[in-house]
Amino acid sequence: MAQTSPPAALSAFYDGWADHQKRLLASLSPLTDEQMKLRPGPDRWAVWQLASNMAGARAHWVHDILGEGHVAVRDMFRVASTTVPDLPLEDAGWEDDENHPRSAAELVDAFERTWRMIDDWLRRWTAEDLQVECSRLRRGQAQTFTRGWIIWHLMEHELQHGTEIAIILRDHGLPTLDI
């Protein structure tokens, strides 16, 4: 029988991640297009780029590395062009095309879609499943990760960029998630 809730020892981590997502989306959803373009400096990512990178990383790791989720969700983050010099198009995501900033509504939808993929396997995987290894080639080098490490990596990535978003919003006098 398939598991329907995370292993008891991991529930606090998974619940915390779900709560972080809810608070992040509550902060993003009311933002205007202009507020989504706020950034801490001219050479730093805007709110929409930070959020795009977070949601796109989920799709990449979940679909491309773990082999989970729907290809349509992964493909929604692919772009036809990039404004980042020398970045291969296959490595580019929404955040890499400054000519097409994403709205709060697009990003909330992206987070909700990618969360459904994540929640699906968090509920199915046992503690033993977290030790399963996955591999990828990156710049000609083989890399191997456990599923558990990938979960941690996605969490730390979202905490980092979520904090950056919180600071940008706070610095502009906007309501933000409490980190």
Rosetta constraint file for C-alpha pairs under 8 A:
AtomPair CA 2 CA 124 HARMONIC 5.95 0.50
AtomPair CA 3 CA 123 HARMONIC 5.98 0.50
AtomPair CA 3 CA 124 HARMONIC 4.69 0.50
AtomPair CA 3 CA 125 HARMONIC 6.82 0.50
AtomPair CA 3 CA 126 HARMONIC 7.28 0.50
AtomPair CA 4 CA 123 HARMONIC 4.89 0.50
AtomPair CA 4 CA 124 HARMONIC 5.96 0.50
AtomPair CA 5 CA 122 HARMONIC 7.39 0.50
AtomPair CA 5 CA 123 HARMONIC 4.45 0.50
AtomPair CA 5 CA 124 HARMONIC 7.05 0.50
AtomPair CA 6 CA 10 HARMONIC 6.40 0.50
AtomPair CA 6 CA 11 HARMONIC 5.73 0.50
AtomPair CA 6 CA 14 HARMONIC 7.52 0.50
AtomPair CA 6 CA 122 HARMONIC 5.85 0.50
AtomPair CA 6 CA 123 HARMONIC 4.94 0.50
AtomPair CA 6 CA 124 HARMONIC 7.22 0.50
AtomPair CA 6 CA 125 HARMONIC 7.06 0.50
AtomPair CA 6 CA 126 HARMONIC 7.07 0.50
AtomPair CA 7 CA 11 HARMONIC 6.31 0.50
AtomPair CA 7 CA 126 HARMONIC 6.09 0.50
AtomPair CA 7 CA 127 HARMONIC 6.19 0.50
AtomPair CA 10 CA 14 HARMONIC 6.34 0.50
AtomPair CA 11 CA 15 HARMONIC 5.77 0.50
AtomPair CA 12 CA 16 HARMONIC 5.91 0.50
AtomPair CA 13 CA 17 HARMONIC 6.23 0.50
AtomPair CA 14 CA 18 HARMONIC 6.26 0.50
AtomPair CA 14 CA 122 HARMONIC 7.63 0.50
AtomPair CA 15 CA 19 HARMONIC 6.11 0.50
AtomPair CA 16 CA 20 HARMONIC 6.09 0.50
AtomPair CA 17 CA 21 HARMONIC 6.28 0.50
AtomPair CA 17 CA 155 HARMONIC 6.91 0.50
AtomPair CA 18 CA 22 HARMONIC 6.39 0.50
AtomPair CA 19 CA 23 HARMONIC 6.26 0.50
AtomPair CA 20 CA 24 HARMONIC 6.01 0.50
AtomPair CA 21 CA 25 HARMONIC 6.08 0.50
AtomPair CA 21 CA 111 HARMONIC 7.89 0.50
AtomPair CA 22 CA 26 HARMONIC 6.13 0.50
AtomPair CA 23 CA 27 HARMONIC 6.33 0.50
AtomPair CA 23 CA 177 HARMONIC 5.56 0.50
AtomPair CA 23 CA 178 HARMONIC 7.93 0.50
AtomPair CA 24 CA 28 HARMONIC 6.22 0.50
AtomPair CA 24 CA 162 HARMONIC 7.01 0.50
AtomPair CA 24 CA 176 HARMONIC 7.86 0.50
AtomPair CA 24 CA 177 HARMONIC 5.98 0.50
AtomPair CA 25 CA 29 HARMONIC 5.70 0.50
AtomPair CA 25 CA 108 HARMONIC 6.06 0.50
AtomPair CA 25 CA 111 HARMONIC 7.92 0.50
AtomPair CA 26 CA 30 HARMONIC 7.45 0.50
AtomPair CA 26 CA 177 HARMONIC 7.75 0.50
AtomPair CA 27 CA 31 HARMONIC 7.55 0.50
AtomPair CA 27 CA 175 HARMONIC 6.65 0.50
AtomPair CA 27 CA 176 HARMONIC 5.24 0.50
AtomPair CA 27 CA 177 HARMONIC 6.00 0.50
AtomPair CA 28 CA 104 HARMONIC 5.85 0.50
AtomPair CA 28 CA 108 HARMONIC 7.27 0.50
AtomPair CA 29 CA 104 HARMONIC 5.35 0.50
AtomPair CA 29 CA 105 HARMONIC 6.34 0.50
AtomPair CA 29 CA 108 HARMONIC 6.47 0.50
AtomPair CA 30 CA 104 HARMONIC 7.25 0.50
AtomPair CA 31 CA 35 HARMONIC 5.63 0.50
AtomPair CA 31 CA 36 HARMONIC 6.21 0.50
AtomPair CA 31 CA 104 HARMONIC 6.10 0.50
AtomPair CA 32 CA 36 HARMONIC 6.22 0.50
AtomPair CA 32 CA 103 HARMONIC 7.57 0.50
AtomPair CA 32 CA 104 HARMONIC 7.10 0.50
AtomPair CA 33 CA 37 HARMONIC 6.57 0.50
AtomPair CA 33 CA 102 HARMONIC 7.92 0.50
AtomPair CA 33 CA 103 HARMONIC 5.73 0.50
AtomPair CA 33 CA 104 HARMONIC 7.14 0.50
AtomPair CA 34 CA 38 HARMONIC 6.93 0.50
AtomPair CA 35 CA 47 HARMONIC 7.83 0.50
AtomPair CA 36 CA 46 HARMONIC 6.79 0.50
AtomPair CA 36 CA 47 HARMONIC 5.14 0.50
AtomPair CA 36 CA 48 HARMONIC 5.14 0.50
AtomPair CA 36 CA 102 HARMONIC 7.84 0.50
AtomPair CA 36 CA 103 HARMONIC 6.84 0.50
AtomPair CA 36 CA 104 HARMONIC 6.87 0.50
AtomPair CA 37 CA 46 HARMONIC 5.12 0.50
AtomPair CA 37 CA 47 HARMONIC 5.94 0.50
AtomPair CA 37 CA 48 HARMONIC 6.25 0.50
AtomPair CA 37 CA 101 HARMONIC 7.61 0.50
AtomPair CA 38 CA 46 HARMONIC 5.23 0.50
AtomPair CA 38 CA 47 HARMONIC 5.90 0.50
AtomPair CA 38 CA 168 HARMONIC 7.08 0.50
AtomPair CA 38 CA 169 HARMONIC 7.98 0.50
AtomPair CA 39 CA 44 HARMONIC 6.26 0.50
AtomPair CA 39 CA 45 HARMONIC 5.92 0.50
AtomPair CA 39 CA 46 HARMONIC 4.19 0.50
AtomPair CA 39 CA 47 HARMONIC 6.27 0.50
AtomPair CA 39 CA 168 HARMONIC 6.46 0.50
AtomPair CA 40 CA 44 HARMONIC 6.25 0.50
AtomPair CA 40 CA 45 HARMONIC 7.66 0.50
AtomPair CA 40 CA 46 HARMONIC 7.45 0.50
AtomPair CA 40 CA 168 HARMONIC 6.09 0.50
AtomPair CA 41 CA 45 HARMONIC 7.99 0.50
AtomPair CA 45 CA 49 HARMONIC 5.59 0.50
AtomPair CA 45 CA 50 HARMONIC 6.20 0.50
AtomPair CA 46 CA 50 HARMONIC 6.34 0.50
AtomPair CA 47 CA 51 HARMONIC 6.19 0.50
AtomPair CA 47 CA 165 HARMONIC 5.78 0.50
AtomPair CA 47 CA 168 HARMONIC 7.48 0.50
AtomPair CA 48 CA 52 HARMONIC 5.90 0.50
AtomPair CA 48 CA 95 HARMONIC 7.34 0.50
AtomPair CA 48 CA 101 HARMONIC 6.69 0.50
AtomPair CA 48 CA 102 HARMONIC 5.87 0.50
AtomPair CA 48 CA 103 HARMONIC 7.06 0.50
AtomPair CA 48 CA 104 HARMONIC 7.48 0.50
AtomPair CA 48 CA 107 HARMONIC 7.67 0.50
AtomPair CA 49 CA 53 HARMONIC 6.04 0.50
AtomPair CA 49 CA 94 HARMONIC 7.22 0.50
AtomPair CA 49 CA 95 HARMONIC 4.34 0.50
AtomPair CA 49 CA 96 HARMONIC 7.67 0.50
AtomPair CA 49 CA 101 HARMONIC 7.65 0.50
AtomPair CA 49 CA 102 HARMONIC 7.83 0.50
AtomPair CA 50 CA 54 HARMONIC 6.34 0.50
AtomPair CA 50 CA 95 HARMONIC 7.13 0.50
AtomPair CA 50 CA 161 HARMONIC 5.94 0.50
AtomPair CA 50 CA 162 HARMONIC 7.88 0.50
AtomPair CA 50 CA 164 HARMONIC 7.88 0.50
AtomPair CA 50 CA 165 HARMONIC 7.09 0.50
AtomPair CA 51 CA 55 HARMONIC 6.31 0.50
AtomPair CA 51 CA 107 HARMONIC 6.87 0.50
AtomPair CA 51 CA 161 HARMONIC 7.33 0.50
AtomPair CA 51 CA 162 HARMONIC 7.75 0.50
AtomPair CA 51 CA 165 HARMONIC 7.91 0.50
AtomPair CA 52 CA 56 HARMONIC 5.82 0.50
AtomPair CA 52 CA 93 HARMONIC 7.69 0.50
AtomPair CA 52 CA 94 HARMONIC 5.84 0.50
AtomPair CA 52 CA 95 HARMONIC 5.44 0.50
AtomPair CA 52 CA 102 HARMONIC 7.69 0.50
AtomPair CA 52 CA 107 HARMONIC 6.69 0.50
AtomPair CA 53 CA 57 HARMONIC 5.82 0.50
AtomPair CA 53 CA 93 HARMONIC 7.24 0.50
AtomPair CA 53 CA 94 HARMONIC 7.22 0.50
AtomPair CA 53 CA 95 HARMONIC 5.87 0.50
AtomPair CA 54 CA 58 HARMONIC 6.51 0.50
AtomPair CA 54 CA 157 HARMONIC 7.07 0.50
AtomPair CA 54 CA 158 HARMONIC 5.94 0.50
AtomPair CA 54 CA 161 HARMONIC 7.11 0.50
AtomPair CA 55 CA 59 HARMONIC 6.57 0.50
AtomPair CA 55 CA 107 HARMONIC 7.69 0.50
AtomPair CA 55 CA 110 HARMONIC 6.23 0.50
AtomPair CA 55 CA 111 HARMONIC 5.55 0.50
AtomPair CA 55 CA 114 HARMONIC 6.65 0.50
AtomPair CA 56 CA 60 HARMONIC 6.17 0.50
AtomPair CA 56 CA 74 HARMONIC 7.70 0.50
AtomPair CA 56 CA 77 HARMONIC 5.94 0.50
AtomPair CA 56 CA 93 HARMONIC 6.66 0.50
AtomPair CA 56 CA 94 HARMONIC 7.49 0.50
AtomPair CA 57 CA 61 HARMONIC 6.05 0.50
AtomPair CA 57 CA 154 HARMONIC 7.51 0.50
AtomPair CA 58 CA 62 HARMONIC 5.79 0.50
AtomPair CA 58 CA 114 HARMONIC 6.37 0.50
AtomPair CA 58 CA 154 HARMONIC 6.78 0.50
AtomPair CA 59 CA 63 HARMONIC 5.66 0.50
AtomPair CA 59 CA 64 HARMONIC 7.53 0.50
AtomPair CA 59 CA 69 HARMONIC 7.99 0.50
AtomPair CA 59 CA 73 HARMONIC 6.77 0.50
AtomPair CA 59 CA 74 HARMONIC 5.05 0.50
AtomPair CA 59 CA 77 HARMONIC 7.85 0.50
AtomPair CA 59 CA 114 HARMONIC 6.23 0.50
AtomPair CA 60 CA 64 HARMONIC 5.18 0.50
AtomPair CA 60 CA 65 HARMONIC 6.93 0.50
AtomPair CA 60 CA 74 HARMONIC 6.56 0.50
AtomPair CA 61 CA 65 HARMONIC 4.97 0.50
AtomPair CA 61 CA 66 HARMONIC 6.26 0.50
AtomPair CA 61 CA 150 HARMONIC 7.35 0.50
AtomPair CA 62 CA 66 HARMONIC 4.99 0.50
AtomPair CA 62 CA 67 HARMONIC 6.33 0.50
AtomPair CA 62 CA 68 HARMONIC 5.46 0.50
AtomPair CA 62 CA 69 HARMONIC 6.54 0.50
AtomPair CA 62 CA 117 HARMONIC 7.54 0.50
AtomPair CA 62 CA 118 HARMONIC 7.30 0.50
AtomPair CA 63 CA 67 HARMONIC 4.68 0.50
AtomPair CA 63 CA 68 HARMONIC 4.85 0.50
AtomPair CA 63 CA 69 HARMONIC 5.52 0.50
AtomPair CA 63 CA 70 HARMONIC 7.06 0.50
AtomPair CA 63 CA 71 HARMONIC 7.03 0.50
AtomPair CA 63 CA 74 HARMONIC 6.51 0.50
AtomPair CA 64 CA 68 HARMONIC 7.83 0.50
AtomPair CA 65 CA 134 HARMONIC 6.48 0.50
AtomPair CA 65 CA 135 HARMONIC 6.86 0.50
AtomPair CA 65 CA 136 HARMONIC 6.67 0.50
AtomPair CA 66 CA 134 HARMONIC 6.49 0.50
AtomPair CA 66 CA 147 HARMONIC 7.42 0.50
AtomPair CA 68 CA 117 HARMONIC 7.30 0.50
AtomPair CA 68 CA 121 HARMONIC 7.81 0.50
AtomPair CA 69 CA 73 HARMONIC 7.46 0.50
AtomPair CA 69 CA 117 HARMONIC 5.23 0.50
AtomPair CA 70 CA 74 HARMONIC 6.71 0.50
AtomPair CA 70 CA 117 HARMONIC 7.83 0.50
AtomPair CA 71 CA 75 HARMONIC 5.93 0.50
AtomPair CA 72 CA 76 HARMONIC 6.19 0.50
AtomPair CA 73 CA 77 HARMONIC 7.46 0.50
AtomPair CA 73 CA 113 HARMONIC 7.00 0.50
AtomPair CA 73 CA 114 HARMONIC 7.13 0.50
AtomPair CA 74 CA 78 HARMONIC 7.49 0.50
AtomPair CA 77 CA 93 HARMONIC 5.51 0.50
AtomPair CA 77 CA 94 HARMONIC 5.81 0.50
AtomPair CA 78 CA 90 HARMONIC 7.63 0.50
AtomPair CA 78 CA 92 HARMONIC 6.89 0.50
AtomPair CA 78 CA 93 HARMONIC 5.47 0.50
AtomPair CA 78 CA 94 HARMONIC 6.92 0.50
AtomPair CA 79 CA 89 HARMONIC 7.32 0.50
AtomPair CA 79 CA 92 HARMONIC 6.69 0.50
AtomPair CA 79 CA 93 HARMONIC 5.92 0.50
AtomPair CA 79 CA 94 HARMONIC 6.34 0.50
AtomPair CA 79 CA 97 HARMONIC 7.45 0.50
AtomPair CA 80 CA 89 HARMONIC 7.40 0.50
AtomPair CA 81 CA 89 HARMONIC 6.74 0.50
AtomPair CA 81 CA 97 HARMONIC 6.49 0.50
AtomPair CA 82 CA 87 HARMONIC 7.39 0.50
AtomPair CA 82 CA 89 HARMONIC 6.80 0.50
AtomPair CA 82 CA 92 HARMONIC 6.63 0.50
AtomPair CA 82 CA 96 HARMONIC 5.35 0.50
AtomPair CA 82 CA 97 HARMONIC 4.52 0.50
AtomPair CA 82 CA 98 HARMONIC 7.55 0.50
AtomPair CA 83 CA 96 HARMONIC 6.05 0.50
AtomPair CA 83 CA 97 HARMONIC 5.12 0.50
AtomPair CA 83 CA 98 HARMONIC 6.10 0.50
AtomPair CA 83 CA 99 HARMONIC 7.42 0.50
AtomPair CA 84 CA 96 HARMONIC 6.00 0.50
AtomPair CA 84 CA 97 HARMONIC 7.34 0.50
AtomPair CA 87 CA 91 HARMONIC 6.77 0.50
AtomPair CA 87 CA 92 HARMONIC 6.68 0.50
AtomPair CA 88 CA 92 HARMONIC 6.53 0.50
AtomPair CA 92 CA 96 HARMONIC 5.76 0.50
AtomPair CA 93 CA 97 HARMONIC 7.36 0.50
AtomPair CA 94 CA 100 HARMONIC 7.77 0.50
AtomPair CA 94 CA 101 HARMONIC 7.83 0.50
AtomPair CA 94 CA 102 HARMONIC 7.62 0.50
AtomPair CA 95 CA 101 HARMONIC 7.76 0.50
AtomPair CA 97 CA 101 HARMONIC 7.30 0.50
AtomPair CA 102 CA 106 HARMONIC 6.21 0.50
AtomPair CA 102 CA 107 HARMONIC 6.77 0.50
AtomPair CA 103 CA 107 HARMONIC 6.32 0.50
AtomPair CA 104 CA 108 HARMONIC 6.02 0.50
AtomPair CA 105 CA 109 HARMONIC 6.17 0.50
AtomPair CA 106 CA 110 HARMONIC 6.17 0.50
AtomPair CA 107 CA 111 HARMONIC 6.07 0.50
AtomPair CA 108 CA 112 HARMONIC 6.14 0.50
AtomPair CA 109 CA 113 HARMONIC 6.13 0.50
AtomPair CA 110 CA 114 HARMONIC 6.11 0.50
AtomPair CA 111 CA 115 HARMONIC 5.85 0.50
AtomPair CA 112 CA 116 HARMONIC 6.30 0.50
AtomPair CA 113 CA 117 HARMONIC 6.81 0.50
AtomPair CA 114 CA 118 HARMONIC 6.38 0.50
AtomPair CA 115 CA 119 HARMONIC 5.85 0.50
AtomPair CA 116 CA 120 HARMONIC 6.06 0.50
AtomPair CA 117 CA 121 HARMONIC 6.81 0.50
AtomPair CA 118 CA 122 HARMONIC 6.09 0.50
AtomPair CA 119 CA 123 HARMONIC 6.11 0.50
AtomPair CA 120 CA 124 HARMONIC 6.46 0.50
AtomPair CA 121 CA 125 HARMONIC 5.77 0.50
AtomPair CA 125 CA 129 HARMONIC 5.41 0.50
AtomPair CA 125 CA 130 HARMONIC 7.00 0.50
AtomPair CA 126 CA 130 HARMONIC 6.82 0.50
AtomPair CA 127 CA 131 HARMONIC 7.49 0.50
AtomPair CA 128 CA 132 HARMONIC 7.45 0.50
AtomPair CA 129 CA 147 HARMONIC 7.31 0.50
AtomPair CA 130 CA 146 HARMONIC 6.44 0.50
AtomPair CA 130 CA 147 HARMONIC 4.75 0.50
AtomPair CA 130 CA 148 HARMONIC 4.51 0.50
AtomPair CA 131 CA 146 HARMONIC 5.34 0.50
AtomPair CA 131 CA 147 HARMONIC 6.08 0.50
AtomPair CA 131 CA 148 HARMONIC 6.27 0.50
AtomPair CA 132 CA 146 HARMONIC 5.42 0.50
AtomPair CA 132 CA 147 HARMONIC 5.85 0.50
AtomPair CA 133 CA 144 HARMONIC 6.46 0.50
AtomPair CA 133 CA 145 HARMONIC 5.43 0.50
AtomPair CA 133 CA 146 HARMONIC 4.25 0.50
AtomPair CA 133 CA 147 HARMONIC 6.26 0.50
AtomPair CA 134 CA 144 HARMONIC 5.61 0.50
AtomPair CA 134 CA 145 HARMONIC 5.33 0.50
AtomPair CA 134 CA 146 HARMONIC 6.03 0.50
AtomPair CA 134 CA 147 HARMONIC 6.99 0.50
AtomPair CA 135 CA 142 HARMONIC 6.86 0.50
AtomPair CA 135 CA 143 HARMONIC 5.45 0.50
AtomPair CA 135 CA 144 HARMONIC 4.27 0.50
AtomPair CA 135 CA 145 HARMONIC 6.24 0.50
AtomPair CA 136 CA 142 HARMONIC 5.78 0.50
AtomPair CA 136 CA 143 HARMONIC 5.36 0.50
AtomPair CA 136 CA 144 HARMONIC 6.61 0.50
AtomPair CA 137 CA 141 HARMONIC 5.34 0.50
AtomPair CA 137 CA 142 HARMONIC 4.51 0.50
AtomPair CA 137 CA 143 HARMONIC 6.10 0.50
AtomPair CA 138 CA 142 HARMONIC 6.42 0.50
AtomPair CA 138 CA 143 HARMONIC 7.10 0.50
AtomPair CA 145 CA 149 HARMONIC 6.23 0.50
AtomPair CA 145 CA 150 HARMONIC 6.76 0.50
AtomPair CA 146 CA 150 HARMONIC 6.44 0.50
AtomPair CA 147 CA 151 HARMONIC 6.34 0.50
AtomPair CA 148 CA 152 HARMONIC 6.35 0.50
AtomPair CA 149 CA 153 HARMONIC 6.00 0.50
AtomPair CA 150 CA 154 HARMONIC 6.15 0.50
AtomPair CA 151 CA 155 HARMONIC 6.25 0.50
AtomPair CA 152 CA 156 HARMONIC 6.11 0.50
AtomPair CA 153 CA 157 HARMONIC 5.99 0.50
AtomPair CA 154 CA 158 HARMONIC 6.14 0.50
AtomPair CA 155 CA 159 HARMONIC 6.12 0.50
AtomPair CA 156 CA 160 HARMONIC 6.12 0.50
AtomPair CA 157 CA 161 HARMONIC 6.30 0.50
AtomPair CA 158 CA 162 HARMONIC 5.50 0.50
AtomPair CA 159 CA 163 HARMONIC 5.94 0.50
AtomPair CA 160 CA 164 HARMONIC 6.41 0.50
AtomPair CA 161 CA 165 HARMONIC 6.18 0.50
AtomPair CA 162 CA 166 HARMONIC 6.15 0.50
AtomPair CA 163 CA 167 HARMONIC 6.18 0.50
AtomPair CA 163 CA 179 HARMONIC 6.58 0.50
AtomPair CA 164 CA 168 HARMONIC 6.26 0.50
AtomPair CA 165 CA 169 HARMONIC 6.17 0.50
AtomPair CA 166 CA 170 HARMONIC 6.01 0.50
AtomPair CA 166 CA 176 HARMONIC 5.39 0.50
AtomPair CA 166 CA 177 HARMONIC 5.99 0.50
AtomPair CA 166 CA 178 HARMONIC 7.54 0.50
AtomPair CA 166 CA 179 HARMONIC 7.51 0.50
AtomPair CA 167 CA 171 HARMONIC 5.91 0.50
AtomPair CA 168 CA 172 HARMONIC 6.40 0.50
AtomPair CA 169 CA 173 HARMONIC 6.37 0.50
AtomPair CA 169 CA 174 HARMONIC 4.99 0.50
AtomPair CA 169 CA 175 HARMONIC 6.65 0.50
AtomPair CA 169 CA 176 HARMONIC 5.99 0.50
AtomPair CA 170 CA 174 HARMONIC 5.41 0.50
AtomPair CA 170 CA 175 HARMONIC 6.58 0.50
AtomPair CA 170 CA 176 HARMONIC 6.26 0.50
